[in-house]
């Protein structure tokens, strides 16, 4: 089954394809003919996921899905949240975002955080939402060179290593995105079986 993934982020495509498996072929937004930046101007993670999926569906007419993810840090009242990708500003590096997060947590004893992913799937014009979360803590400094985003700082509950220190398979098995994609995959397999 072919389905458009409304993203230009190749890391996300690789992660999601690994969870979905070979029975699904992901088509990127660019491969579906969308080369412009996909808008994400909503004030919530759910809103951004829906906006991106609707944009791709309206421009291609193809079944598609989009995700939005946020890192929600307790001591920062849920920040960076919906602004996770641009926490340190527009067009910044992952390192810039990580550095600002560590600066804002300096001196705070509460390091609790959670990653939350919401996926908006549009099949035949109807939207379905799937959510995945993972609880953990923010490390005092970056560790590991795998993954992307805040992975070098996030230590999931029950582990002593960051996401960036885990193999892709180990991370996908417990991550917020992995959990949301597993729900998406179960739904799609049900649709395909009809």
Helices and strands as residue ranges (DSSP letters): E 2-5, H 10-20, E 25-28, H 45-60, E 64-73, G 74-76, E 80-81, G 84-86, H 94-105, E 112-123, E 126-138, E 154-156, G 163-165, H 168-174, H 176-193
